Amino acid sequence: MLALRFGGAREVKSPRSRSGRGTHHQSATPDCRVDNVTEALAVGAFRFEAWGSVLWPAVGRPIEPPRDQKAIDTLVGAFRDSKFDMRSILRVLFNSDSFKNARFQHMKSPAEVVVSTLRMVGGHELPAPGIGDLSMQPTYMGQDMLNPPSVEGWHTGKEWINSGSLMARVNFVAEKVGDTSLPGVRAIIDRLKARGTLAPEQLVDGCLDQIGPIEVGADTKQELVAQATEWGQVAWDSAAHAEIADQRAAEMLQLIVATREYQFG
């Protein structure tokens, strides 16, 4: 393991001293050139494995046993061989099979849930009345943004989910995607409208595609289609039908964001 080199005592004069009184002695002065500091940090303090665990979403937090040690070892080798070049390690990461197979395995933090939802539905680009309540939503979901539980931060992944936080997540997202006046929701409905009259399964597939795309299990798909079948086909061929179709599309979006696949995707 590399270490900082230390030299012997030397005399240092302060540039502000006019009479020499700024002279003092320093002992064990570290050789803090950039190359040495970079190597010490990369190889020593943070360890290669910590970098790999942070960068690989499928692996988990560094304090947990890695789920894919082979993936960690691959990143370790790339990091070392490239002389600690982050571009190289990211290139290996993004082109690896393990990274691609980790799709839909990332559990969003409350902050990610709020921000991604607001970006999707639109209408919140500038401060407006009610923005204070939006800023509190991550707290309701278990992540007080300016008050972490410890210096370690929050335990992530599935630990974000309990009965209370899951309810808060679902309610927040469902409320937003159910508001057809928001520009992002309106855009989704307009794209569905462009497809013409939709059969129940077409409505489900269209909503899954527009809000994700999201892949759901067979049981979830069956339940969504069953609900859409109760509504019948939706069409925007008249003002009366369009109002109902808008409502059905928004309700289908609300059902989708409440599914396990969306919340755990």
N, C-alpha and C positions, 0 to 999 in steps of 0.2 A: 504494500500500500504506500502511495506517495505521501509525503509530508512536507510542510513548509520548512525551508532551511532557515536557520538562525545564525547570525554573525556575532562577533564579539562586540564589546563596548565601543562606542564611538562618540565623538564630541559633535554636538549639533548647536548651531547658532541660530537664534530666531532672527528672521529678516527685519523685525521691528526694533531690534536692539541697536542702540547707538553707542553704548559704552561697553558692550561686551557682557553686560549682566544677563543677557538672554541666553548665555551659554549654559548648557546643562549636559548631562551624560545620559545616554540611552544604552541599555544593555540588552542583549538577546533581541536585536532588531530583526523582525521577520523579513525575508525576501519576498515582497508582495508584488512581484511582477505579474502581469495578467495571466501569462501561461501557467505559472505556478499556482495561482489562486484558482484558476479554472479547473486544473487537474485535481487539486486538493478537494474542491467542492464536489466534483463529479465522482471521483473515486473514493473519497473518504467520507465526508459528512453525510451526503444524501444516499450514497450507495447506488450502484446500477439497478439493483432490484427495485428500489423505491421509484426510480424514474419509470421503469417498465410497468410497475403496478399502476402508477398514476395515468400513464398514457394508454394503457390497454383496457378499454371499458369492460371487456368480458372477464377480467382477472379479479377485480375487486380492490378494496383499500389495502395499502401496504401493510397495515397492522393485522390483516387477515391472512390465513394461509392462501397462497395463490391457487386459483382454480385451474390454471393451465401453466404449469411450470415450464413446459417446452416453449410456450409463447414468450414467457419472460426471458428465457435463455436466448432466444432468437434476438430479442431487442437488446439484451446485454451485449451480445456479440457485435451487433451492428453499431451500437453506441461506442464500444471500445475501438473497433476497427476503423471507424471514421474519425477518430480523435475527437470525440464528443461533439460531432456536428449534428445539430437537431434536424436539419433537412434530411439527412441520411436515415435517421431513426424513424422519422415520420413517413418517409418513402417506403421503408420496409413494413411499417405498421399498416399503412393504408392498402398495400398490395397483398397483404397476407390473407390466407384462407381463414385463419382464426378471427381476424377482424371482420371479414365479410359474414362469417357465420354467426357473429354476435348481434346481427340485426334484430331489432325488437327486444333486446335483452336489457336495455337501459331504462332504469326507473327514474323518471324526471323528478327533480327536486321541486318543492313548492314554488320557488322562484321561477324555475323553468316552466312549470305549469301555467303560472299567471302570465308571464311574458309571452310565451308561445301562443296562448289563447288570445291575448289582446292583439297580437300581430295578425293572427288568423282572421279575427272578426273585424278588425279595423275600427276606426272612429275614436281612437284614444291617442292619436299622435301628439296632441298638444294638451297642456294642462287645462283642466276644466273642472267645474263643480263635481264632486264625487271621487276625485283622484286620490284623496286621502284614504277613503275606504278601500280603494284598489291596492294601495300600498300596504294595507293591513292584511290582505288576503293570504300571503305566505305565512304570516303568524298564525292565522286560524288553521292552517294546514300543518303546522308543526315546525316552521322555520322562522323564528324571530330574527330578521336579517341582521340587525345590529347587536344581537345578544346571543351569541352561540353558547352552548352549554359548557364548553371548556375551550382551552387553547387548541385542542385537537380539532375543533369544529363539530360538525354534525355527522352522525353515523348515517351513511347514505344507503341507496338501494332499497330493498324491501323494508328496511327499518323506517322508511318514510310512512309506511302504511299501518294504520290501526283503525278501529271502527270509527273514531271521531274524525281523523284526518281524511279518511277515504270519503266520508260523507261530504266534507267540506270541499274536497276536490271535485267530486261529481256535481255537486250543486252549483259551484262556481262556473264550471265549463258549460254545463247544461243551460244555465241562465243566459250565458253569452251567445251560444250558438242558436238558442231559441228566439233571439231578438232579430226579427227579419228587417228591422230598420237599420241595422249596422251594415256598413258597406261591404265588409268581407262576407257576411252571411248572404247579403243580397247578390253578390257576385256568384256564390255557389249555386243559389237558386236559379239565377239567370242561365248558368251553364247547364243545369238540369232541364230548364225550360227549352233550351235550344235543341234538346234531343226529342222533343215532341211528347206525345202521350206515352206515359210510362206504365208498364205492367208492374205488379207488386215486386217481383224479383229485380226488375230493371231499376226501380226506385232504390232498392237496397244497394244494389251494385253501384249505382251512380253516386249515392251518398258516401259509400265506403271509399270510392275512388277520389271524390272531391275533397274529403276531409283528411285524407292521408297521402297516398293510398294506404289502406289498412287491410291486413289479412286476418280474418276471424276464423275460429273453429267451426266445424260443421254444426255443432249444437247451437252456437251463437247465431250463425247464419239462419238456421231453421227458425229460431225464435223471432228474428227480425223479419223474415219473410212472412211468418204467420201473422204478425201484427200488420204488416203492409197489406196482406190479403184481406184482412178485415176492412181496411179502408177502400179496397178496390183500386182500379187504375186512377192515376192522377193526370190531369190535362190542364193546359193553360189556353184553351181555345175560346174562352169567354171570360168576362170580368168576374162572374160568380165562381166559375170553376178555378180561375187563377187564384182567387183569395183562398179557396180551400186547398189548392195544390201547394201554395206557399206554406200554409200551416202544416200540411202533412210532411213536406220536406223538412221543415224545421223540427218537427216532432221526431222524425227519423234520425236527424242529426243528434238530437238529445239522447235518444236511445243508444246510439253508437258510442257517444262519449262516456256513457255509463257502463260500457262493457269492460270485461277484464282485459281484453286485448288492447283496448285504447289506453286504459289506465296503467297497464303493466307493459305497454309497448315502448 
